[in-house]
Amino acid sequence: MDALFLVLASFFTSALTAVIGVGGGMLLISLMPSAIPIAAIVPVHGAVQLVSNSSRVLLGIRHIEWSIFWPFLGGAGIGAWAGAPLVQHVPTQYMPLLLGLFILIFTWLPKREKSFRLPGHFALMGATQTFIALFVGVSGPLTNAFLLREALPRDRLVVTHGLLMTATHALKMLAFIFMGFAFAPYALLIAAMSVSVILGSYAGTFLRGRVPEKIFRTALKALITILALRMIFQFILGVYL
């Protein structure tokens, strides 16, 4: 019954991400502790999200911003290489707080017309996001906080985000395989959830074209903010309750 619930939830969370560009991955991972062991959540979630994001990219491949992807991919490789040996040794209790605060700052910090940009900032984003994803499972809101500041059109933002997350999850999977995580016991669940997220990506891509651009950007910014605040409050409740 728990597995069926996750399969159904996968459809709706994937559709949500295909429409808005963020939120589905975090919602799905929040539902998984009741169904599978804690140690399996991040790798299983990563495998399903790899399928979800790649299917969204294939449905809108013409919208990819390749100038963002290539430096991001180089940085992501470095982040995965640096983070893999540390996954079982670095305390992660403060990461949701730090990630939530960083996302809020980056989302709401006013953008200047000629603001200074670090050289290789997309490579830095790739390294940071992939490193964090190994520990907390989700980092999509961080990517969208970056992409919002690039003023990309709706479809280009959602599909480029999907490609960046595809690279992140693919490298994360390689890291978990390197660490010896056994995916075989969860193969059937991953397969069923993968079919569900592909259908969700198709439904969400169809709906996205019917959302006005202004409403899309407002909803995206609001959802990123809610997800960041959720990380912060979960940390606070975990510490003080």
N, C-alpha and C positions, 0 to 999 in steps of 0.2 A: 504493500500500500504506500509506503514511504517513497519507493522508487517511482511508482506511477505519479505521485504528487510532484516529484522533481522533474519528470518528463513533461508534464503539463505546464509546470512553472517555467521550464526552459523555453517553451514556445512564446509565452507572454513577455518574458524578460528580453528575449532576443528581438521581438517585435518592437518593444519599447526603445531599445538601443538603435534599431534601424530607423526609427522615426526621429528621435531626439538626438541620438549620438552618444548618450551616456546613461547610466543608471541601471541597466539590466544586469550587468555583471555583478554589481554590488548587491543588488536585490537577491539575485540567485545565490550568491555565497552566504548570505544571511539566512537562507532557508535550509542550507545543507547540513548543519550540525545535528539536526533531528533525524537524519536519514543515514549518514555514513560516519565512520570514525573521524575524530578530529585530525589525526595525522594524514588522512587521505583527502581532506577537503581542498587544500590548495592545489595539489597536482591534478585531481579529478576535475575541479573547476577550471583549471588552466587548459586541460585537454578539450573540454566542451566549448570554452570561450575561443579557443583556436579555430574550431569549426565555425562557430557563430560569426566571428569577425571576418574570416576568410570568405564565407558565403556572402556576406554583405559587400565585401570588396568586389567579388566576381560579378555581382548584380549591378555594380556601378563603376566598373573599372575605368571608364573614360573620364571619371571625375578626379582621379588620383593626382595629387600635387607631388610629383616625383622629386622636385627640388628639396622638399622637406624630408622625404623618405630615406634617401641614400645616406645623408649624414646621420640621421636618426639611427639607421641600421648599424652603422659603424660604432656609434656610442653604445647601442644596446648590446652588442657583442662584448664590449668591454665590461658593461655592468653585469652581465650574466657570468662572465669569467671571474670577476672579482667577488661576486656574491655567493656563488655556489659553495665554495669551501667554508663559508661562514654561517650557512643557514642553521646548522644544528648547534652553533656556539654563541651567536649574538642574541642578547635579550631583545625582544621585539615589543615589549609592553608600551614603550613610548612612541613607537612609529605611527600609530593612528593619530595621536595628538599632533605630532610634528607635520604629518602629511596634511591633516585637516587645516591647520593654521596656514601652511604654505599655499594650499589651494585657495583659501579665502583671500589671502593677500594678493595672489596673482590674478584672481578673478576680478577683484574690485579695485585694484590699484589703477588710478587714472592713466590712460595711455597718452603719452605726448607724441606730437606729430613727428618729431625728430629725436626720439628717445634713444639713448645709448644701448647698443646690443652687443653682448659678448660675442667675440668670434667663435664660430662653431657652436652656437647655442642649441641647435637642433641635435647635434651629437651629444652635448651635455644632457639634454632632455632624455635622449635614448638611454644613456648610461644610468641616469638617476632613476628613471621609471622602471627599467628592467631590474635593477638592483633592489628597489623597494618591493616590486611585485613578487620576488622570491620569498619575502617575509610576510607580507600582509595579504597577498593573493590578488588584490585589485588596485589598479592605479590609473584607471581610465579617466577619472575626474581631473587628475593632474595633467594628462595630455590635452584634454579639452580646454583647461585653463590656459595652456600655452596657445592652442590653435585659435581660441577666441580672439586673441590679440593680433592674429594675422589677418583678420577681416576677410576670411574666406567665405565664399557663397555657401549656402546651406548644403547642397549635395557634395560639394568639394570638401567641406569640413567633415561631414559624416563619413564619407568613404575614405578620405585620407586618415582620419582617426582610426577607422577599421583596419587599414593596412598597418599603421603603427602598432596597434594592439595585436595584430596577427604576428608581427615580428617579435613583439614582447613575449607572447605566449609560446611561440615556437622555441625561442631560446630558453624560456623557463622550463619547457618540457625536456629539452636536451639536458638542462642542469639536473632535473630530477632523475632522469634516466642515468646520468653519470653518477648520481648519489645512490643509485640502486633501488629506487622506489619500484614496487611491484604493481604495475598497472593491470596485470592479467585478471585479478579477482573482480575488477570493476569494469572489465571490457564490455560486457553486455549493457550495463547501465550507461556507460559513456556512449555506446553506439546508439541507444534509444534516445538519449538526450541530444545527441548530434543531429539525428533526423528531425527532432522537434525544433532545434534552433535554426536549422536551414529553412524550415517552413515559416518560422517566425521572422527570419530575415526577409523572406519573399513578401510576407504580408506587410511588414513594416516599411519596406522600400516602396510598395504600392501606395501606402498611406502618406508617406513623407511628402510626395509631390502635391498633396492636397492641403498641406499646412502652410499658411502665408509666412513669408520670410521674417517679418517683424515678430510674429507670434513665436516662430521657431526659436529665434535668438533670445527672446525674453524667457521662454520656457527652459531653454538650455542653461542659461545663466542661473535661473532660479533652482533648477534641479542640481546643478553642480554645488550651489551654496548649501542646499539641504543635505546633500551627501557629505559635504565637508563638516557641517555642524554635527551630523550624526556621528562621524568618527570622533569628534572632540567630546561629545556628551557620553559616548560609550566608554571612552577612556576615563572620564571623570567619575562615572557611575561605577566602573570597575575598581577604581582606586578607593573611593570613599564609601561604598556600600558593601 
